[in-house]
Amino acid sequence: MEIVTITEARRRLDGALPSYKAKIEYVTPDQALGRITARDITAAHAYPPYRKSPFDGYALHSHEGTTYEVVATIGAGIVYEGPVAAGQAVRLMTGCAVPDDCDTVIPQEYVNRYGARMEVIESIAQGSNIIPIGEECKSGAIIIPAGTKLTAGALSVAVGLGNDRLPVYVKPQVLFLTSGRELVMPGEVRHDGQIYNSNAYLFRSLLEQYGAAVTFYHVSDGPDDLADEIAAVRRLAQGKDLIVSTGGVSVGLYDTMPQIYEALGAVQLYNRITMRPGSASYGGVIDDNGHRILILGLSGNPSASFNAFHLLAVPILRRLNGERACEFPRITCRLGDAIHKENPVDRFVQGRLTYEQGQPVFTPNMTLTSSALLGLAHTNALAYIKKGTPPLPKGAPIEIILLKAVRNL
């Protein structure tokens, strides 16, 4: 049994993909949310592409007097192409293109209107209130660099600057396996000694959240089924970039996942990690005619596998996705409740990071065992406790790995 630290496990997994290059495809904006840009996205035109009014008002040929003849009224999307002479104005709405003959826009609140004429009643400088062409960017400017995750805001920018096909990395193909005869799916009859397969929903959702295209299969650990399960996993693994499994990697009589992987030709990278929870773990790699498939066999216990997934699988998924930032942010904060456990190895404690009076506070989950489930509903951070650290009192400083965005309370 080869036991390694979490740092060494990550180094070996990363080294197993030394020359990986994600493939590129072009997708429509409707398909692009959450994808990673494979090339710089540039502005197809300047923004704004025309001189426009920042609000409802009146465009003037030149602001040299106080009273003007209103020669037209236009709304957004309409262009007034007639001449606007001295002493004349065009009534326009927010976002309208300012006529070429005009050099000033007067807000409607600064005007009294009398039929076809208007009077300016507030002082305003000539040349005011026209947003120039290209105020935000010029045509051809890089607006979203390669390696950026396309959020709703980024998609809005890309579309607003004239892009209708976006270069993104192809989603990594992931085979996700759960293991064990004790697991039943929702809607199936659960007998004594069985539990519902919560891992199937936890990790399929997380894999998709981090950009993977997921194929799911449940592996029975029955001894008589081993040959059939090897054949099934071999078939499903074709063309995949990563295999993630939960369960079947400890030292029990029915922990057969390493046997399945080795039957597929996997080279073992490690088979245990010095951390809690999550020490039961298997890392491997399959060389399939030059195409490498990484393997992450995680514990079947929800809390343990949740930790290992974020510490091991997420950096790999981000690399397979072409994402530049592969690490979770870390901060030091105050401990909201004491952690009484001893720490013979590195420990990662699940909990919730909040802000109290502007200061970050980490509150550990009530149950800290590897099989704990309920705390996952609100976990947004992991506290890192280094090997040999004594139990920590409430208020002690602690280093936090932030998994999700935190709202101020």
Number of C-alpha atoms within 10 A of each C-alpha: 6 10 17 18 16 19 12 14 23 18 12 17 22 15 10 18 17 8 7 13 12 16 14 16 14 16 16 13 17 9 11 20 16 18 25 27 26 24 16 16 22 19 21 18 18 18 20 20 18 18 20 22 25 16 17 18 22 28 29 28 22 19 24 12 10 13 18 22 19 21 15 15 13 15 15 13 10 12 14 18 10 11 13 22 14 16 16 22 31 23 21 28 24 14 18 23 25 28 22 16 17 22 18 22 31 28 22 17 11 14 17 13 13 10 8 11 14 20 15 20 13 11 9 15 11 14 14 13 19 19 19 15 16 15 13 12 18 18 15 13 16 14 16 19 14 19 19 21 24 21 14 13 9 16 20 13 17 22 16 15 23 14 18 13 17 24 19 27 25 22 23 25 21 27 25 23 22 25 26 20 14 15 22 17 14 11 7 9 9 14 10 6 8 13 14 15 17 15 23 20 11 14 22 20 13 15 22 15 11 18 24 24 16 20 15 15 17 20 25 21 20 14 10 9 11 17 11 12 19 19 14 13 20 15 11 17 21 12 15 19 21 24 25 22 29 28 25 27 24 21 9 8 9 17 16 22 27 21 15 17 23 15 14 19 15 21 15 16 21 19 22 23 24 20 23 22 26 25 25 25 27 27 25 23 24 23 14 15 6 7 13 18 23 26 26 24 30 32 29 24 19 24 26 28 27 25 24 25 24 17 20 20 24 19 21 21 22 19 19 23 26 28 20 13 13 13 14 16 12 15 12 15 20 18 23 19 17 14 20 11 12 14 17 14 18 19 24 24 26 29 22 24 30 20 14 10 9 9 11 18 22 27 21 22 19 13 15 20 15 19 15 15 17 13 17 16 7 12 19 19 27 24 25 17 23 15 14 12 14 14 12 17 13 14 14 13 15 16 17 28 22 19 17 13 9 14 8 12 9
